[in-house]
């Protein structure tokens, strides 16, 4: 558990007392009695426009949604007379950065301060005994909260989306126990350690020049812009429009013409206007990204937090739903079309109203947390499962979740895929039997089933993903001839034998996240020689200045062990060419030089997503570009183009370029002077 910052906690308390003692003329001088609509002693609605609000001492309860989405209020003083604050009272008050709670309050209700994105610190008074569901949900900038020992009930979801929060509390208190669970849960939940940036149209990960690297897993903004119904752009070239995504009747609808090459999305026009020139000295560096990539992939975070969706209708042709593609959106129904094969990590995470889901028979992979905290999943898990045959949530041949508690589990015939984490931490399971129809056992599907001592895999299983049976008690296991792939730590310490040819060892995307070193089998113990060593410079740059740039120039923030950055020239640049053409409708610029950047630790696994850490890379300027203005391009997790800011520096009389990234990919460097 994180250490309590006692000094800061005391500061919060002192600040609270000081504001409570302020005269009304200072804390809320302009607040008028007419601003408060009352029903008896309940404040039903605040109608004022003041930034600083002091609630009258005659108020005993603040009603549901009384301040909801009030974007003016920045400070609210709640007097000691208030005993109750109802649900959604301050929901969505984006600019509320200070809330002082009186000592008469006995509970913080459900969603009371949810989506108060300006809130950074708060102190809960000692009379409060309970904190409700999502009470501070998505308070993404909340860093410190003090909870007294008198608080004996805190809903597990009270701080969902609060990735930065430190809980200050007394040792041995209920809050301390809750905090320990909360921190541990945060490590394994979406929204831990990585923040998406939000673009100008409300779509995360589209900040010009950013380094989103596809999906990053934390909430950074609650600004949601409903795109409404998109209309075709009259400037589009006839016959070249392949498709679009539109919001039609509150449905996200993808329309695709499969005879063309590009997918123009949303406004149905190219991402860059005709007069934009990426090689002009004054180019602003803006690159838009498409929600639907090449008619096949719903991009990572494509509809993240979109509040304008009701049901989902995607036409055939889509093969992959990206990470967090619809997370925290307002979807209430999702029927995925035939052809969808892969559903990414957290794809529908926390779609709180999503009650109905239908998957096609083509789905072969459902990553962890794909449907976590949806109404559909929660309703199943919280329901009664009195018989073995109703203990499985199955759709399209995919076993999504298990709600039973039997010691022996027999997977139903017809199940093709067991979704990620479907049986995770069911410590009562001692034996599991898979039918011959099962082809894929998902990531961490049975992880933490610590009593599992018998596993009958069936004869049809082809792939067993990372950590699928990690934590079982088997000393050894023999895999059937059908097994083709076995993931990292699939069986933990269990010795594996094969009836047929030894399977290929693979790893999932989760293992490429820098923070998931345990997934790679690495302990948290750091190394003495922490830092980044660069290799491959002699081959990539013809031996130029190898000793200068090999050590000491490139660095990883908070590096606690040895890392190796390998720089090489890729043999195939087709992905970059495709990405460049998708945006600029042109071929790659003449003279562009490409490099593959590969970061590894002691595991040897290629690290892609660095989360909140940043890799600073310093490389020699290619000889033919010396003295020019450099443009640096990279690829995100969906193969979409993005720019990286770069600066030219001189190190030991050698010209170099320096840039930062938190996602590793191929990069392309060119000089404006060459165009």
Buried (B, 14 or more C-beta within 10 A) or exposed (E): BEEBBEEBBEBBBEBBEEBBEBEEEEBBEEBEEEBBEBEEEBBBBBEBEBBBBBBBEEBBBBBBBBBBEBEBBBBBBBBBBBBBBBBBBBBBBBBBBBBBBBEBBBBBBBBBBBBBBBBBBBBBBEBBBBBBBBBBBBBBBBBBBBBBBBBEEBBEBBBBBBBBBBBBBBEEBBBBEBBEEBBEEBEBBBBBBBBBBBBEEBBBBBBBEBBBBBBBBBBBBBEBBEBEEBEEBEEBEEEEBBBBBBBEEBBBBBBBBEEBEBBBBBBBBBBBEEEBEBBEEEBEEBBBBBBBBBBBBBBBBBBBBBEBBBBBBBBBBBBBBBBBBBBBBBBBBBBBBEBBBBBBBBBBBBBBBBBBBEBBEBBBBBBBBBBBBBBBBBEBEEEEBEEEEEBBBBBBBBBBBBBBEBEEBBBBEEBBBBBBBBBBEBEBBBBBBBBEBBBBBBBBBBBBBBBBBBBEBBBBBBBBBBBBBBBBBBEEBEBBEBBBBBBBBBBBEBEBEEEEEEBEEBBBBBBBBBBBBBBBEBEEEEEEEEBBBBBBBBEBBEEBBBEBBBEEBBBBEEBEBBBBBBBBBBEEBEBBBBBBBBBBBEEBBEBBBBBBBBBBBBBEBBBBBBBBBBBBBBBBBBEEBEEBBBBBBBBBBBBBBBBBEBEBEEBEEEBBBBBBBBBBBBBBBBBBBBB
